[in-house]
């Protein structure tokens, strides 16, 4: 029996690759940019495993190109909205992902963005570099207090709760919303409200929900109109949860005070995108999990999921666990 060939769609930390190389023939796309669609289809042809990133579309066309030998897909990310899970399940292909490991690191960034936008740090740094710091000025670059504020969290999952724990140290009142109340809310002192009430009452709104048909453009023209003119929006979830055109209009008109985004729609934003021209919009390039330790753990987890799938063992972190359930046969 030959050695299984696996395609890894990007340069990842060596700790993940080091787990694969002794037991697999690793075909690595050794670049920071994703492989073009035609290259991705060609390189996955005949592979037993695919280790991908959230920028790689894993759809019917790609699965057809891979052929029947593809036994496992493992994504180095928590979200899997780039993967057609139902198509993988129909073919009996388990899909791995990396939940939990990036919770604390992403929560750190969410709070960092919230603080940076509140205290207008990017504007202040730009002013210093432009030579505008002439003296101490009582009203210059005055921002918003985070301590004692009301923070609305949209999606009180692992990351949302981690953000709430951090903000309790600032004496913040925590509201949250989602499809339903969650029992863990009491642990972080968060109170459930409907989305409209959260938007109206919050000084800061931070997004931690998955991208689904229901949450796509959840923050649209109407939602932004409900927010306080002094409110600040933070997004570290998925870019398409926010309507970018509506956000630009709200920021440019002063409908809301500021936004801080780790994710955008589209992603990446082109350099001439109008959001990037606004002084009250802070944008960073999807670095929520970008600490050395966390990215290393993600690579190791993705490799371990891949190896389990190649061995025919259940994945420890599987995004489509229904793939392991026996098919239902109609009664005879």
Number of C-alpha atoms within 10 A of each C-alpha: 3 6 10 16 18 27 23 24 25 18 14 21 16 12 16 19 19 12 15 18 12 9 12 19 16 19 16 16 18 13 11 10 11 18 17 10 13 10 12 21 17 14 21 24 19 17 23 24 26 25 24 23 24 16 15 19 17 23 16 15 11 18 20 13 19 22 14 15 13 26 22 27 26 29 31 24 21 20 18 24 15 14 22 15 19 15 14 22 16 11 13 17 22 27 28 32 27 24 17 12 18 23 20 20 19 25 24 17 18 27 19 13 25 24 17 17 25 25 17 20 16 15 16 17 11 13 13 11 9 9 8 10 14 7 7 7 9 7 7 10 13 12 16 18 12 18 13 14 17 20 26 32 30 24 22 27 18 16 24 26 24 20 25 26 18 16 21 17 10 13 13 20 19 24 26 29 23 17 9 11 15 16 7 13 19 10 10 18 15 24 17 20 16 15 19 13 16 25 28 18 17 24 25 27 25 27 24 26 22 20 18 13 9 9 14 16 19 19 20 17 18 11 17 24 16 17 25 17 18 16 23 25 28 25 25 27 27 24 21 21 26 26 18 21 13 18 23 21 16 21 21 19 11 13 19 22 24 26 28 24 25 22 24 23 15 11 14 12 15 10 9 8 12 14 23 15 13 14 15 22 24 23 19 14 12 17 13 21 21 14 13 9 13 18 21 18 19 26 23 23 25 26 24 20 28 29 21 15 25 20 11 12 11 16 25 15 20 21 21 19 15 14 20 14 7 7 8 6 6 5 4 3
